[in-house]
Amino acid sequence: MNPTDTVTLMVGFIRTCLLVSTPLLVASLVAGLIVGIMQTATQVNEASVSYVVKVVVVVGVVVALGPTLASEMVRYTRECFTNVAEVVK
């Protein structure tokens, strides 16, 4: 295994991590911002409201994008397993 293969493997890993985590993190961020603005406007400072909304939004994103995210993880895992012979060379 040469350095180019190692870099390719790591770039694929980082790409897969970003593709899988970004929708969840962005949804949680947007939900938190919206709830924060609403709590500021109404002067209701209850921490559990923000938490519950974020959980509901993240679960909704997982339900909506779960198959796509899972297929991306499976694709990368298959790619890694098919390249095992090259990695251990």
Sine and cosine of phi, psi and omega as CSV:
sin_phi,cos_phi,sin_psi,cos_psi,sin_omega,cos_omega
0.00,0.00,0.82,-0.57,0.00,-1.00
-0.99,-0.14,0.17,-0.98,-0.03,-1.00
-0.86,0.51,-0.53,0.85,0.01,-1.00
-0.90,0.45,-0.66,0.75,0.03,-1.00
-0.90,0.43,-0.63,0.78,0.02,-1.00
-0.90,0.44,-0.71,0.71,0.01,-1.00
-0.90,0.45,-0.67,0.75,0.02,-1.00
-0.88,0.48,-0.68,0.73,0.02,-1.00
-0.90,0.44,-0.69,0.72,-0.01,-1.00
-0.94,0.35,-0.60,0.80,0.05,-1.00
-0.90,0.43,-0.65,0.76,0.07,-1.00
-0.89,0.46,-0.63,0.77,0.03,-1.00
-0.90,0.43,-0.74,0.67,-0.01,-1.00
-0.91,0.42,-0.65,0.76,0.03,-1.00
-0.87,0.49,-0.71,0.70,0.00,-1.00
-0.90,0.43,-0.68,0.73,0.04,-1.00
-0.87,0.49,-0.69,0.72,0.00,-1.00
-0.92,0.39,-0.67,0.75,0.00,-1.00
-0.90,0.43,-0.56,0.83,-0.04,-1.00
-0.99,0.14,-0.63,0.77,-0.11,-0.99
-1.00,0.03,-0.46,0.89,-0.09,-1.00
-0.86,0.51,-0.73,0.69,0.01,-1.00
-0.87,0.49,-0.62,0.78,0.00,-1.00
-0.93,0.37,-0.69,0.72,-0.01,-1.00
-0.93,0.37,-0.65,0.76,0.01,-1.00
-0.91,0.40,-0.68,0.73,0.02,-1.00
-0.88,0.47,-0.68,0.73,0.02,-1.00
-0.91,0.42,-0.65,0.76,0.02,-1.00
-0.89,0.45,-0.74,0.67,-0.01,-1.00
-0.90,0.44,-0.69,0.72,0.03,-1.00
-0.88,0.47,-0.67,0.75,0.02,-1.00
-0.90,0.44,-0.66,0.75,0.04,-1.00
-0.90,0.43,-0.70,0.71,-0.01,-1.00
-0.90,0.44,-0.71,0.70,0.01,-1.00
-0.90,0.43,-0.64,0.77,0.03,-1.00
-0.88,0.48,-0.68,0.73,0.04,-1.00
-0.91,0.42,-0.68,0.73,0.01,-1.00
-0.90,0.43,-0.65,0.76,0.01,-1.00
-0.92,0.39,-0.59,0.81,0.05,-1.00
-0.93,0.38,-0.67,0.74,-0.02,-1.00
-0.92,0.39,-0.60,0.80,-0.05,-1.00
-0.99,-0.12,-0.08,1.00,-0.02,-1.00
0.85,0.52,0.57,0.82,0.10,-0.99
-0.97,-0.23,0.95,-0.32,-0.05,-1.00
-0.95,-0.33,0.95,0.30,0.04,-1.00
-0.93,-0.36,0.87,-0.49,-0.07,-1.00
-0.92,0.39,-0.52,0.85,-0.06,-1.00
-0.93,0.36,-0.45,0.89,0.02,-1.00
-0.89,0.45,-0.75,0.66,0.01,-1.00
-0.88,0.47,-0.67,0.74,-0.02,-1.00
-0.90,0.44,-0.73,0.69,-0.04,-1.00
-0.90,0.44,-0.68,0.73,0.00,-1.00
-0.90,0.45,-0.68,0.73,0.02,-1.00
-0.89,0.46,-0.67,0.74,0.01,-1.00
-0.89,0.45,-0.69,0.72,0.00,-1.00
-0.89,0.45,-0.68,0.73,0.00,-1.00
-0.91,0.41,-0.69,0.72,0.00,-1.00
-0.91,0.41,-0.65,0.76,0.05,-1.00
-0.90,0.44,-0.64,0.77,0.06,-1.00
-0.88,0.47,-0.66,0.76,0.03,-1.00
-0.92,0.40,-0.65,0.76,0.02,-1.00
-0.90,0.44,-0.65,0.76,0.03,-1.00
-0.91,0.41,-0.68,0.74,-0.05,-1.00
-0.95,0.30,-0.67,0.74,-0.10,-1.00
-0.95,-0.31,0.06,1.00,-0.05,-1.00
-0.79,0.61,-0.77,0.64,0.01,-1.00
-0.87,0.50,-0.63,0.78,0.01,-1.00
-0.92,0.38,-0.70,0.71,0.01,-1.00
-0.91,0.42,-0.66,0.75,0.01,-1.00
-0.91,0.40,-0.64,0.77,0.01,-1.00
-0.91,0.42,-0.57,0.82,0.05,-1.00
-0.92,0.39,-0.66,0.75,0.04,-1.00
-0.92,0.39,-0.64,0.77,0.02,-1.00
-0.92,0.40,-0.64,0.77,0.03,-1.00
-0.87,0.50,-0.71,0.70,0.00,-1.00
-0.92,0.38,-0.64,0.76,0.02,-1.00
-0.89,0.45,-0.69,0.72,0.05,-1.00
-0.89,0.46,-0.65,0.76,0.03,-1.00
-0.88,0.48,-0.67,0.74,0.02,-1.00
-0.90,0.43,-0.71,0.70,-0.02,-1.00
-0.92,0.39,-0.55,0.83,0.03,-1.00
-0.96,0.29,-0.37,0.93,0.00,-1.00
-0.99,-0.14,0.19,0.98,-0.03,-1.00
-0.87,0.49,-0.66,0.75,-0.02,-1.00
-0.87,0.49,-0.59,0.81,0.02,-1.00
-0.97,0.26,-0.55,0.83,-0.06,-1.00
-0.94,0.33,-0.66,0.76,-0.08,-1.00
-1.00,0.03,0.03,1.00,-0.01,-1.00
-0.91,0.42,0.00,0.00,0.00,0.00
